[in-house]
Amino acid sequence: MTTTDLHRITSEEELDAVIEKVLQDAGVEYEDLRRQAALGRFKSEKLRRTWFVIAGLGRD
């Protein structure tokens, strides 16, 4: 990663948009992903990583 790859999220709206994009890319709804996380059983490795991206953004 170079410094040109970095981006600061500066608003709640931008954060919501990033989270929505991550969910769309993974092909999952937030509530379904949240249930999987609560059970500690993800349907795929991609969904597990998606959860940790969202959790890392502070919206878990």
C-alpha positions as CSV (number, residue, x, y, z in Angstrom):
1,M,0.0,0.0,0.0
2,T,1.2,3.4,-0.8
3,T,0.2,6.7,0.7
4,T,-2.0,7.4,-2.3
5,D,-4.1,4.3,-1.4
6,L,-5.1,5.8,2.0
7,H,-8.4,7.6,2.4
8,R,-9.8,9.2,5.6
9,I,-13.5,8.8,6.3
10,T,-14.6,12.2,7.3
11,S,-18.4,11.9,7.9
12,E,-21.0,9.4,9.1
13,E,-22.5,9.4,5.6
14,E,-19.2,8.4,4.1
15,L,-18.8,5.7,6.7
16,D,-22.2,4.3,5.9
17,A,-21.4,4.3,2.2
18,V,-18.2,2.4,2.7
19,I,-20.0,-0.2,4.9
20,E,-22.7,-0.6,2.3
21,K,-20.2,-1.1,-0.4
22,V,-18.3,-3.7,1.6
23,L,-21.6,-5.5,2.2
24,Q,-22.6,-5.4,-1.4
25,D,-19.2,-6.7,-2.5
26,A,-19.7,-9.6,-0.1
27,G,-23.3,-10.2,-1.2
28,V,-24.7,-10.2,2.3
29,E,-27.1,-8.1,4.3
30,Y,-25.8,-6.6,7.5
31,E,-28.3,-8.4,9.8
32,D,-27.4,-11.8,8.3
33,L,-23.7,-11.1,8.7
34,R,-24.3,-9.9,12.3
35,R,-26.2,-13.1,13.2
36,Q,-23.3,-15.2,11.8
37,A,-20.9,-13.2,13.9
38,A,-23.0,-13.6,17.0
39,L,-22.9,-17.4,16.5
40,G,-19.2,-17.3,15.6
41,R,-20.0,-19.4,12.5
42,F,-19.6,-17.7,9.2
43,K,-20.9,-19.2,5.9
44,S,-17.5,-18.4,4.3
45,E,-14.1,-17.0,4.9
46,K,-15.1,-14.0,2.8
47,L,-18.0,-13.2,5.1
48,R,-15.7,-13.7,8.2
49,R,-13.3,-11.1,6.7
50,T,-16.2,-8.8,5.8
51,W,-17.4,-8.8,9.4
52,F,-13.9,-7.9,10.7
53,V,-13.6,-5.1,8.2
54,I,-17.0,-3.7,9.4
55,A,-16.1,-4.2,13.0
56,G,-12.8,-2.4,12.4
57,L,-14.7,0.5,11.1
58,G,-16.5,0.8,14.4
59,R,-20.0,-0.3,13.2
60,D,-20.3,-3.7,14.8
